[in-house]
Amino acid sequence: MTPPSWHQRLLGGFKRTSGRLGDNLTGLLGTQHLDDATLDEIEDALIASDLGPATAAKVRERLSTERYEKMDARGVRVVVAEEIAKVLAPVAKPLEIEAFPRPQVILVIGVNGSGKTTTIAKLAHLLTEQDYSVMLVAGDTFRAAAIGQLQVWADRVGVPLISGKEGGDAAGLVYEGVKRGTAEGIDVLIVDTAGRLQNKRELMDELSKIRRVLGRLNPEAPHDVVLVLDATTGQNALSQIDVFKESAGVTGLVMTKLDGTARGGVLVAAAERTGLPIHAIGVGETLDDFRPFDPNEVARIIAGVDEV
């Protein structure tokens, strides 16, 4: 049986968002003029689909400015897709591996349960497919389960893992990782970090210590601080961005669990609100269900352009 294409996986991943948008637009279009009241309802429908108020306002403004008197559902979806693409295009940026000297150090952060561990594995798999050598560091030493899970994934992907005991010194592991990575000519060092938000001070202190250790070995490291977001949490993901930007200096995002139940419109809201690069999205549980995205393709799928 042929596995589904990436496009088919995207269709499944954004099914809830596209369907919800279609449901919210049903009855608003096709038989009435786009007067102010109808435009208000369209704007509300877009916000209810998790696209965010800023994008919804832009769609409303464009429909109003271009003075459409009547428009069918597909016409509005095309406008929605075009406006979403404008938001996503500047932030759809794959991770570039260009650090010199090697390795490029990527800190991966996110709350527990966001899919951080599996995302690290998927990122490692993606980079090895691009012929980069990768090493992992199990820096979330506060959870024995996290260390064990990362070992399973490292074995599956076929990359080395540096790990220690539960409760060990994460910064010390990172130091060991950079030293080994440098000695072995590793291209990319991906570091898992603790996902605790209950005490932001502890999180900030730990990340600061990791940064100090890295700075002694390579002043440019960490080269990337990537925040993993769970698309099923909807608008809560946006508040996580705010917290981690303050405490960890986030440089880019990845969004996981776009599995058909997710509130995928938050991808657009995150792009609009933060302007941070979105390096990749995950639309399933397998290693191949994670990759950079085409903003125009995703925009058309979210808007459901080809469904009507």
C-alpha positions in Angstrom: 0.0 0.0 0.0 1.4 3.4 -1.0 1.9 5.7 1.9 0.0 9.0 1.8 1.8 11.9 0.1 2.9 14.9 2.1 0.0 16.9 0.5 -2.4 14.2 1.7 -1.0 14.3 5.2 -1.3 18.1 5.3 -5.0 17.7 4.2 -5.5 15.4 7.1 -3.6 17.5 9.5 -5.6 20.7 8.8 -8.9 18.9 8.4 -10.4 20.2 11.6 -9.4 23.8 10.9 -10.5 23.8 7.2 -13.8 22.1 8.2 -14.4 24.5 11.0 -13.8 27.4 8.8 -16.2 26.0 6.2 -18.9 25.4 8.8 -18.5 29.0 10.2 -18.9 30.5 6.7 -21.9 28.3 5.8 -24.9 30.5 5.3 -23.0 33.7 5.1 -22.2 33.7 1.4 -23.7 33.4 -2.0 -27.1 34.9 -1.6 -26.4 38.2 0.1 -24.4 41.4 -0.4 -21.2 41.7 1.5 -22.5 44.5 3.6 -20.9 45.6 6.9 -22.9 43.1 8.9 -21.9 40.2 6.6 -18.3 41.3 6.7 -18.4 41.3 10.5 -19.8 37.8 10.5 -17.0 36.6 8.2 -14.4 38.2 10.4 -16.0 36.5 13.5 -15.9 33.2 11.6 -12.2 33.5 10.9 -11.4 34.3 14.5 -13.5 31.3 15.6 -11.3 29.2 13.3 -8.2 30.2 15.4 -6.7 32.3 12.6 -6.3 35.2 15.0 -7.9 38.6 15.0 -5.1 40.3 13.0 -5.5 38.0 10.0 -9.3 38.1 10.2 -9.2 41.9 10.2 -7.0 41.8 7.1 -9.4 39.5 5.2 -12.3 41.7 6.2 -10.5 44.8 5.1 -9.6 43.3 1.7 -13.1 42.1 1.0 -14.4 45.6 1.9 -11.8 47.5 0.0 -12.2 45.5 -3.2 -15.9 46.1 -2.9 -17.2 42.7 -3.8 -20.9 42.8 -3.9 -21.5 39.1 -4.0 -19.1 36.3 -3.5 -19.5 32.6 -3.3 -17.8 30.5 -0.6 -14.9 29.6 -2.9 -14.2 33.3 -3.7 -14.0 34.1 0.0 -11.8 31.1 0.7 -9.4 32.2 -2.1 -9.1 35.6 -0.4 -8.5 33.9 2.9 -5.8 31.7 1.4 -4.0 34.6 -0.2 -4.0 36.6 3.1 -2.8 33.5 5.1 0.0 33.0 2.6 1.1 36.6 3.0 1.4 35.9 6.8 3.2 32.5 6.5 5.6 33.3 3.6 8.0 35.5 5.6 8.2 32.9 8.5 8.4 29.6 6.6 12.1 29.1 7.0 13.8 25.7 7.2 16.7 25.4 9.7 19.9 26.3 8.0 23.0 24.3 9.1 25.8 26.8 8.5 27.7 27.1 11.8 31.5 27.2 11.6 33.1 25.8 13.5 30.9 22.8 13.9 28.8 21.5 15.6 25.7 23.8 15.2 24.0 23.7 18.6 20.2 23.6 18.6 18.5 23.9 22.0 15.0 22.4 21.8 12.5 23.7 24.4 8.8 23.3 25.2 6.4 22.3 27.9 6.2 18.7 28.9 3.7 16.9 26.7 4.1 19.2 23.7 5.8 16.4 21.7 9.3 17.7 22.3 11.1 14.4 22.5 9.5 13.0 19.3 10.1 16.3 17.6 13.8 16.1 18.4 13.9 12.6 16.8 12.1 13.8 13.7 14.4 16.8 13.4 17.4 14.5 13.7 15.9 12.2 11.0 15.2 15.1 8.7 18.8 16.4 9.1 20.4 13.0 8.6 18.3 12.6 5.4 20.1 15.8 4.3 23.4 14.1 4.9 24.2 16.0 8.2 25.8 14.1 11.0 23.7 14.5 14.2 24.2 13.9 17.9 21.6 14.2 20.7 22.0 15.4 24.2 19.4 14.3 26.9 19.4 17.6 28.7 16.0 17.0 30.3 17.5 15.3 33.3 14.5 16.0 35.6 12.5 13.2 34.0 13.9 9.7 33.7 11.2 8.9 31.2 12.5 11.7 28.9 16.0 10.2 28.9 14.7 6.7 28.2 12.4 7.9 25.4 15.1 9.9 23.7 17.4 6.8 23.8 14.7 4.7 22.0 14.4 7.4 19.4 18.1 7.9 19.0 18.5 4.1 18.4 15.6 4.2 15.9 17.1 7.2 13.9 20.6 5.8 14.2 22.3 8.7 15.9 24.4 8.9 19.1 23.0 10.1 22.4 24.8 11.6 25.3 22.9 11.1 28.5 23.4 10.9 32.3 21.5 10.0 35.4 18.1 11.5 36.4 18.7 14.8 38.2 22.2 15.2 36.7 23.8 18.4 35.5 22.3 19.3 32.1 25.0 21.9 31.4 27.7 19.3 32.0 26.1 17.0 29.5 25.9 19.8 27.0 29.6 20.5 27.6 30.4 16.9 27.0 28.3 16.9 23.8 30.1 19.9 22.3 33.5 18.5 23.1 32.6 15.1 21.6 30.8 16.7 18.7 33.8 18.8 17.9 36.2 15.9 18.2 34.1 13.6 16.0 33.3 16.2 13.4 29.5 16.2 14.1 27.5 18.8 12.1 24.5 19.2 14.5 24.1 18.9 18.2 20.5 18.8 19.3 19.9 19.4 23.0 16.7 18.4 24.8 15.9 20.7 27.8 13.6 20.5 30.8 10.0 21.5 30.0 9.0 23.0 33.3 7.0 26.2 33.5 5.9 25.9 37.1 9.0 27.8 38.2 10.2 30.1 35.4 13.2 31.2 37.5 14.5 27.6 37.7 14.1 27.3 33.9 15.8 30.6 33.2 18.7 29.7 35.6 19.2 26.3 34.0 19.1 27.7 30.4 21.5 30.5 31.5 23.9 28.0 32.9 23.8 26.0 29.6 24.4 29.2 27.6 27.4 30.1 29.8 28.9 26.6 29.3 28.4 26.8 25.6 29.8 30.3 25.4 33.1 29.0 26.8 33.4 26.5 24.0 31.8 28.5 21.2 30.7 32.1 21.6 28.1 31.7 18.8 26.3 28.8 20.5 23.5 28.1 20.9 22.9 28.8 17.3 19.2 28.1 17.5 16.7 28.0 20.3 13.6 26.1 18.9 10.3 26.1 20.7 8.0 23.1 20.2 4.3 24.0 20.1 1.4 21.5 20.4 -1.2 22.5 17.8 -4.0 20.8 19.8 -3.7 23.5 22.5 -4.9 26.3 20.2 -4.5 29.8 21.6 -2.6 28.4 24.7 0.3 27.9 22.4 0.6 31.7 21.9 1.0 32.3 25.6 3.7 29.6 25.7 5.6 31.6 23.1 5.4 34.7 25.3 6.8 32.9 28.3 9.6 31.1 26.5 10.6 34.2 24.5 11.2 36.0 27.8 12.9 33.1 29.6 14.8 31.3 26.8 15.4 33.7 23.9 13.4 31.7 21.3 14.8 32.0 17.8 12.3 29.8 15.9 9.3 27.5 16.2 8.1 24.1 15.1 4.5 23.0 15.5 3.5 19.4 16.2 0.4 17.3 16.5 -1.3 18.7 13.4 -3.2 15.3 13.2 -6.7 16.2 12.2 -7.9 17.0 15.7 -5.6 20.0 16.0 -6.6 23.7 15.9 -4.2 24.4 13.0 -5.3 27.9 12.5 -3.0 28.8 15.5 -0.1 28.3 13.1 -1.3 31.5 11.3 -1.9 33.3 14.6 1.6 32.5 15.8 3.2 33.7 12.6 1.1 36.9 12.7 1.7 37.7 16.3 5.4 36.8 16.7 7.1 36.9 13.2 9.4 34.1 14.4 10.6 31.6 11.8 8.5 28.4 11.7 11.1 25.8 10.7 8.8 22.8 10.3 5.5 21.2 11.1 4.5 17.7 12.2 1.4 16.1 10.9 1.6 12.6 12.4 3.6 10.2 14.6 6.1 8.7 12.1 9.6 10.1 11.5 8.6 11.2 7.9 5.6 13.3 9.2 7.7 16.3 9.9 9.2 18.7 7.5 9.4 22.3 6.3 6.3 23.6 4.6 5.2 25.5 1.5 3.2 28.6 2.8 1.0 28.7 -0.3 0.1 25.0 -0.1 -0.7 25.2 3.6 -2.7 28.4 3.1 -4.9 26.9 0.5 -5.4 23.8 2.6 -6.4 25.8 5.7 -8.8 27.9 3.7 -10.2 24.8 1.9 -9.8 26.4 -1.5 -9.9 23.1 -3.4 -12.8 21.6 -1.4 -15.5 23.9 -2.9 
